[in-house]
Amino acid sequence: MTEPSRCPENPVVLPLDDWLYEAHPVAGCPTCAEAVAALKAAKKSGDANARFEAARIVRQHPHDTGASA
């Protein structure tokens, strides 16, 4: 008798949602500029977690453009 297959197919790997990596930086904001540089470096190196974190910073931090209200 043959041994039954415990995993007959390769596991399914689902891609992360694109919106997790979306970032719309504000012009003149130094935090955005730094996060976008980190986002580009993470994308180049293939580090998905670092890409997410950099995009999250751009989306969620208070933007400081140096202009007073």
C-alpha positions in Angstrom: 0.0 0.0 0.0 1.3 3.5 -0.8 1.6 6.3 1.7 -1.3 8.9 1.3 -0.3 12.4 0.2 -0.7 14.8 3.1 -0.5 17.9 0.9 -1.5 17.0 -2.7 -1.0 20.5 -4.0 1.4 23.4 -3.4 0.1 26.0 -1.0 -1.7 29.0 -2.4 0.3 32.3 -1.9 -2.0 35.3 -2.0 -0.6 38.7 -2.9 -1.0 41.6 -0.5 -3.5 44.3 -1.4 -1.9 47.1 -3.4 -3.4 49.8 -1.2 -1.0 48.7 1.6 1.8 50.1 -0.5 0.1 53.3 -1.6 1.7 56.5 -0.5 0.8 60.0 -1.5 3.5 62.2 0.0 2.9 65.9 0.7 5.3 68.2 -1.1 7.7 70.0 1.3 7.1 67.5 4.2 10.5 66.2 5.4 8.9 63.1 7.0 7.2 62.2 3.7 10.5 62.7 1.9 12.3 60.4 4.3 9.5 57.8 4.2 9.4 57.8 0.4 13.2 57.2 0.2 12.7 54.3 2.6 9.8 53.0 0.5 11.9 53.1 -2.7 14.8 51.3 -1.0 12.5 48.6 0.4 10.9 48.1 -3.0 14.3 47.7 -4.6 15.4 45.2 -2.0 12.1 43.3 -2.1 11.3 43.9 1.6 7.5 43.8 1.8 7.3 44.6 5.5 9.5 47.7 5.1 7.5 48.9 2.1 4.3 48.6 4.2 5.8 50.5 7.1 7.1 53.3 5.0 3.8 53.7 3.1 2.0 53.6 6.5 4.1 56.5 7.8 3.3 58.6 4.7 -0.5 57.9 5.2 -0.7 58.4 8.9 1.7 61.0 10.2 0.8 64.7 10.6 2.3 66.5 7.6 4.8 69.3 8.4 5.3 71.6 5.4 7.0 74.3 7.3 4.2 76.7 6.6 2.4 78.2 9.6 -1.4 78.3 9.7 
